[in-house]
Amino acid sequence: MTFQRARSEEQREIRRTAILDTAMAMLDEMPVAEVGLNELSRRVGLAKSNVLRYFESREAILLELLASALRAWLAEVSDELDADVDPDLSARERGDRMAAVLAGSLARHTVLCDLANAQAGVLEHNVSVDVVVRHKKSAIDTLGAAVEMIHRHVPELGDGARTVCMTTLILAGAMSTYCRPSASVLAAYEADPALARLAPALPSDLESAVAMLIRGALARSDAR
């Protein structure tokens, strides 16, 4: 794909969309750490300097993808929870079922997990204050929708729903990284299979962790 110079707002939006779509396609092939502007520019058919006319840095591109990935995931998992969490169950049973749905969904959304894990340590660096403010405002809106979703199924969580939402995503991001061991670690597991007990498994270990998180939040809410 090769672009001519953008002369209208519509053409500029087409180029922005092409950059984002290409970066997302790259994330389907490689981890966040390997997505670079040089290869992105080559694939999208624009000079690197032209890509930087639309996004101030690689990190700004990835932050925007994280925001859109979160919104898409939330819409999907909300439908899954509506279908799978029986409102007639006890609070603990609904919490356990929610943990299973959340864990299973996040385990399928590997790109979202990778982006979420890189957010604080990588993506929020090399970006301007304006980019961070825009991203954080989007995140606040998404978090509010997620908390509302959690409350709809387990209202007994009270204020703990916010902690459940944020911590679940952090756990998914961190655990997904450990599920992609390096060649040296894989070789070590092969040499001594007992070492593999240290490697988390998605979605089962994430489900257990989120279930414990929800049960703890329920217990704390009951104690107040």
C-alpha positions, 0 to 999 in steps of 0.5 A: 500500500502506498499513499499520496499526500493527504489533502483532506480530513477524510484522507488523513483519517484513512491514513490514521486508520491504516496505521492503527490497523497495520499495527494491530495486525503486527501485534497478532504476529509479535509481542508489543516489544517487537513492534517498531516504527520502521517495520510499521512504516514499511507495511503501511506504505508511508515514510516513518516521518509521515507516520509521525505526522499522525501519531507522535510515537510508537507508544502513542499508537499502541496506547490508542490500540489498547483503548480500542481493544479494551472497549471491544473486549468489554462489549464482548465479555458483557454479552458472555456474562449476561448469558452465563451468570445465572442471577438466581445463584448465590453471590459466591456462585455468581462470583465464581462463574464471573471469574470463569467467564472473565478468565476465559475471555481474557485468555483469548484476547492475547493482544489486549493482555500484552498491551495491558501489561506494557501500559505503565512500564512502556506505553506511558513513556515517550508520549506527551501529556496530551496523549496521556490525558486523552488515554486516561480519560478513555480508560476512566470511561471504560472502567466505569462501564466495567464496574457497572457490568460487574455490579449488574451481576454481583451487586454484593461486591459494592465498592470492591467491584472497581478493585476487581475490574482493575486487578483482573486486567493487571493479573491477566497482563502479567500472567500472559507474559509468563505464559510466553517463556523464552527459549532458555526457559523452555529448554530448562523445563525440558531438562527438568519438567518439575520446573514447569510448575512455576509457569502459570496456565491460562485461563485456569490459574487466572480463573482461580486468582480472580475467583479468590479476588472476588471472594475476598472482596465479597467477604470484605463487603460483608464485614462492613 
